[in-house]
Amino acid sequence: MEEQKKTKRHTPKEAKLKAANFCAYQERSQKEVRNKLYELGLYPDEVEDVLTDLITDNFVNEERFAKAYVGGKFRVKKWGRKKIMIGLAPHKLSTYCIKKGMAEIEDDDYIQTLEALVQKKSDAIHEPDLFKKRNKVASYAMYKGFESDLVWDVVKRLID
């Protein structure tokens, strides 16, 4: 006979405390917090009440989450705008919050980051055929989420 893992059902008060700690650790979207509250065994109406309290107490703020997410993925992981947008999609943020978050990326920084990424990858690839080398570097940059037209401009300019 297999044992089923029983999850303890928390009271809304306990769940609010756990969710507040969950949010204090790092920025969270409403969707992440809602999922966490369901994991803690709350009923749908309790989840919405606790989530409302957390928003009121400023533990959950979607605009702040979007800015932190975009800033982190761009500065730390060197992701491009396309990959960041794909990463934001499951969080179901409003268009306003997404725009605010994406505004964290300045155009000059974006180009400099792409140039540095292209240069670093180019230096790492030992391919005598210029055409193949450019293709490999461009593919890598597009995989990181940078727009293809921008990638090709930079690749053609930097790799000769």
C-alpha positions in Angstrom: 0.0 0.0 0.0 1.4 3.4 -1.0 1.3 6.3 1.4 -0.1 9.5 0.2 1.7 12.7 1.1 -0.7 14.7 3.2 -0.3 18.5 3.0 -1.3 20.3 6.1 -4.1 22.8 5.6 -3.0 26.2 6.9 -5.3 28.8 8.3 -5.5 32.0 6.3 -3.5 33.8 9.1 -0.7 31.2 8.9 -0.7 31.2 5.1 -0.5 35.0 5.1 2.6 34.9 7.2 4.2 32.2 5.1 3.3 34.1 1.9 4.7 37.3 3.3 8.0 35.6 4.0 7.9 34.1 0.5 7.5 37.6 -0.9 10.1 39.2 1.4 12.7 36.7 0.1 12.4 38.0 -3.5 9.9 39.8 -5.8 7.0 37.6 -6.7 4.1 37.9 -9.2 0.5 37.5 -8.1 0.4 34.2 -10.0 3.4 32.8 -8.0 1.8 33.9 -4.7 -1.6 32.6 -5.6 0.0 29.2 -6.5 1.8 29.2 -3.2 -1.4 29.9 -1.3 -3.1 27.0 -3.0 -0.2 24.8 -2.1 -0.7 25.8 1.6 -4.3 24.4 1.3 -6.4 27.5 1.2 -9.8 27.6 -0.5 -10.2 30.0 -3.5 -12.0 32.7 -1.6 -9.4 32.6 1.2 -6.6 32.8 -1.4 -8.1 36.0 -2.9 -8.5 37.6 0.6 -4.9 36.8 1.6 -3.6 38.0 -1.7 -5.6 41.2 -1.4 -4.0 41.8 2.1 -0.5 41.1 0.7 -1.1 43.6 -2.1 -2.4 46.2 0.4 0.6 45.6 2.6 2.8 46.0 -0.4 4.3 42.6 -0.2 3.1 41.9 -3.8 3.5 44.6 -6.4 3.4 43.5 -10.1 5.1 46.6 -11.4 8.0 46.1 -9.0 8.1 42.4 -9.9 8.3 43.3 -13.6 11.1 45.8 -13.1 13.1 43.3 -10.9 12.5 40.4 -13.3 13.5 42.4 -16.4 16.5 44.1 -14.8 17.8 40.8 -13.4 17.4 38.8 -16.5 19.0 41.5 -18.6 21.9 42.5 -16.3 22.7 39.1 -14.8 21.8 36.6 -17.4 22.3 38.9 -20.5 18.9 38.0 -22.0 17.5 39.9 -24.9 14.1 41.5 -25.0 12.4 38.6 -26.8 13.5 36.0 -24.3 12.5 38.3 -21.4 9.0 38.7 -22.9 8.7 35.0 -23.2 9.8 34.6 -19.6 7.2 37.1 -18.4 4.3 35.6 -20.3 3.5 32.8 -17.7 3.2 35.5 -14.9 0.2 37.0 -16.7 1.2 40.6 -16.0 -0.7 43.6 -17.3 0.6 45.3 -20.4 1.2 48.4 -18.3 3.5 46.4 -15.9 5.3 44.8 -18.8 6.0 48.2 -20.4 7.2 49.6 -17.1 9.5 46.6 -16.6 10.9 46.7 -20.2 11.6 50.4 -19.7 14.4 49.2 -17.3 16.5 48.3 -20.4 18.1 51.4 -21.9 18.9 51.2 -25.6 22.5 52.0 -25.2 23.0 49.4 -22.5 21.1 46.9 -24.7 23.5 47.4 -27.7 26.6 47.4 -25.5 25.5 44.1 -23.9 24.8 42.6 -27.3 28.2 43.7 -28.6 30.0 42.3 -25.6 28.1 39.0 -26.0 28.9 38.8 -29.7 32.6 39.6 -29.1 32.9 37.1 -26.3 31.3 34.3 -28.3 33.3 35.2 -31.4 36.5 34.9 -29.4 35.4 31.5 -28.1 34.6 30.1 -31.5 37.6 28.8 -33.5 36.1 28.5 -36.9 38.2 29.4 -40.0 35.1 29.9 -42.2 33.9 33.4 -41.6 30.4 32.6 -42.9 30.0 29.7 -40.4 31.5 31.7 -37.5 29.1 34.5 -38.1 26.2 32.1 -38.2 27.2 30.4 -35.0 27.6 33.7 -33.2 24.4 35.1 -34.5 22.5 31.9 -33.6 23.8 32.2 -30.0 22.8 35.8 -29.7 19.3 35.1 -31.0 19.0 32.2 -28.6 19.7 34.6 -25.8 16.7 36.6 -27.0 18.1 39.4 -29.1 16.3 40.5 -32.2 17.7 39.0 -35.4 18.0 42.3 -37.4 20.0 43.8 -34.5 22.1 40.7 -34.1 23.1 40.6 -37.7 24.0 44.3 -37.7 26.3 43.8 -34.8 27.7 40.5 -36.1 28.6 42.0 -39.5 30.2 45.0 -37.9 32.2 43.2 -35.3 33.3 39.9 -37.0 35.5 40.2 -39.9 
